[in-house]
Amino acid sequence: MRLKWHQTIARYFLGIIFVFGAVDGVLELGFGIYMTGESNLASFHGILQHTIYFWVFLKLIEAVGGISLLLNLKPTFGTALLTPVSAVLCLFYAFDLHWYYALAVVGGLNIVLLQAYWPSYRTMFIDYPMRASVTERPVVEPLPET
């Protein structure tokens, strides 16, 4: 699948954003360096930062998805990994930080990539025979008794 130029740019920008977030998380956890500033412990972000098991998992997802997008290695998988993270980030930007420009950037880039990779995702929404209604299923004859 060949992407258009704006879709390729969106892939690189979203990959850079998430790899930066993953590097920031590694520096916070490993070395105590806060590139974006240490959050107040009473805030939502501060609670996530101090919940180590979740923070490591989130930064791992960001790293895998971001590297996938930057290196063009299974970018459909990378976009699928990063879409829930992007949705939570957009909610965080809208209701906690009020950074509407960041919401527009992350949300817009993710929408562009979802639109670009939609043909790959479309098969997940096909109605499979096992999901068919009860009346459409074939009747199975019982085994004869011995």
C-alpha positions as CSV (number, residue, x, y, z in Angstrom):
1,M,0.0,0.0,0.0
2,R,1.5,3.3,-1.1
3,L,0.6,6.3,1.2
4,K,0.1,9.8,0.1
5,W,2.6,12.5,1.2
6,H,0.4,13.8,4.0
7,Q,-0.2,10.3,5.4
8,T,3.6,9.7,5.4
9,I,4.2,12.9,7.2
10,A,1.5,12.0,9.8
11,R,3.2,8.6,10.3
12,Y,6.6,10.2,11.0
13,F,5.2,13.0,13.2
14,L,3.1,10.6,15.3
15,G,6.1,8.2,15.6
16,I,8.4,11.0,16.7
17,I,5.8,12.2,19.3
18,F,5.5,8.7,20.8
19,V,9.2,7.8,20.7
20,F,9.9,11.1,22.5
21,G,7.3,10.1,25.1
22,A,8.9,6.7,25.5
23,V,12.4,8.2,25.9
24,D,11.1,10.7,28.4
25,G,9.6,7.8,30.4
26,V,12.9,5.8,30.3
27,L,14.8,8.9,31.6
28,E,12.3,9.4,34.3
29,L,12.3,5.8,35.5
30,G,15.9,5.0,35.0
31,F,17.7,8.2,35.8
32,G,15.3,10.5,37.6
33,I,15.6,13.1,34.7
34,Y,12.3,14.8,34.0
35,M,12.4,16.4,30.5
36,T,8.8,17.5,30.7
37,G,8.8,18.3,34.4
38,E,7.8,16.3,37.4
39,S,4.1,16.2,37.9
40,N,2.3,16.9,41.1
41,L,1.6,13.6,42.9
42,A,-2.0,14.6,43.4
43,S,-2.6,15.0,39.7
44,F,-3.7,12.3,37.3
45,H,-0.4,12.4,35.4
46,G,1.6,12.3,38.7
47,I,-0.4,9.2,39.9
48,L,0.4,7.5,36.6
49,Q,4.1,8.4,36.8
50,H,4.3,7.0,40.3
51,T,2.5,3.7,39.4
52,I,5.6,2.1,38.1
53,Y,4.1,-1.1,36.6
54,F,1.6,0.9,34.5
55,W,4.1,3.6,33.5
56,V,6.6,1.0,32.2
57,F,3.8,-0.8,30.2
58,L,2.6,2.5,28.7
59,K,6.1,3.6,27.7
60,L,6.8,0.2,26.2
61,I,3.6,0.4,24.1
62,E,4.6,4.0,23.0
63,A,8.1,2.8,22.1
64,V,7.0,-0.2,20.1
65,G,4.3,1.8,18.3
66,G,6.4,4.8,17.6
67,I,9.4,2.8,16.3
68,S,7.0,0.8,14.2
69,L,5.7,4.0,12.6
70,L,9.2,5.6,12.2
71,L,10.8,2.5,10.6
72,N,7.7,1.6,8.6
73,L,7.8,-1.9,10.2
74,K,4.1,-3.1,10.4
75,P,2.8,0.5,10.7
76,T,-0.7,-0.8,10.7
77,F,0.1,-2.6,13.9
78,G,1.8,0.4,15.4
79,T,-1.2,2.6,14.6
80,A,-3.5,0.0,16.2
81,L,-1.3,0.0,19.4
82,L,-1.2,3.7,19.6
83,T,-4.8,4.5,18.9
84,P,-6.1,3.8,22.5
85,V,-3.1,5.7,23.9
86,S,-3.9,8.6,21.6
87,A,-7.5,8.6,22.7
88,V,-6.5,8.9,26.3
89,L,-4.0,11.6,25.6
90,C,-6.7,13.6,23.7
91,L,-9.0,13.3,26.7
92,F,-6.1,14.3,29.1
93,Y,-5.3,17.3,26.9
94,A,-8.9,18.4,26.7
95,F,-10.1,18.0,30.3
96,D,-7.0,18.2,32.5
97,L,-4.4,20.3,30.7
98,H,-6.6,22.3,28.3
99,W,-3.9,22.0,25.6
100,Y,-6.3,22.1,22.6
101,Y,-3.5,22.5,20.1
102,A,-1.9,19.2,21.3
103,L,-5.3,17.5,21.2
104,A,-5.7,18.7,17.6
105,V,-2.2,17.5,16.6
106,V,-2.3,14.0,18.2
107,G,-6.0,13.4,17.3
108,G,-5.6,14.7,13.7
109,L,-2.5,12.7,13.0
110,N,-4.1,9.5,14.4
111,I,-7.3,10.1,12.3
112,V,-5.2,10.5,9.2
113,L,-3.4,7.2,9.9
114,L,-6.5,5.3,10.7
115,Q,-8.0,6.5,7.4
116,A,-4.8,5.5,5.6
117,Y,-4.8,2.0,7.1
118,W,-8.5,1.4,7.1
119,P,-8.3,-1.3,4.3
120,S,-6.2,-3.4,6.7
121,Y,-8.6,-2.9,9.6
122,R,-11.8,-3.5,7.6
123,T,-11.5,-7.2,7.7
124,M,-11.9,-7.1,11.5
125,F,-15.4,-5.8,11.1
126,I,-16.7,-8.4,8.6
127,D,-19.6,-10.5,10.0
128,Y,-18.2,-14.0,10.3
129,P,-20.4,-17.1,10.1
130,M,-19.8,-17.9,13.8
131,R,-21.4,-14.5,14.6
132,A,-24.5,-15.2,12.5
133,S,-27.9,-15.3,14.2
134,V,-29.2,-18.5,15.6
135,T,-31.8,-19.0,12.8
136,E,-29.0,-18.9,10.1
137,R,-26.9,-21.6,11.7
138,P,-27.1,-25.0,10.2
139,V,-28.8,-27.6,12.3
140,V,-26.5,-30.4,13.5
141,E,-27.9,-33.9,13.6
142,P,-27.3,-35.6,17.0
143,L,-25.1,-38.6,17.1
144,P,-26.9,-42.0,17.0
145,E,-27.0,-43.8,20.3
146,T,-25.1,-47.0,20.6
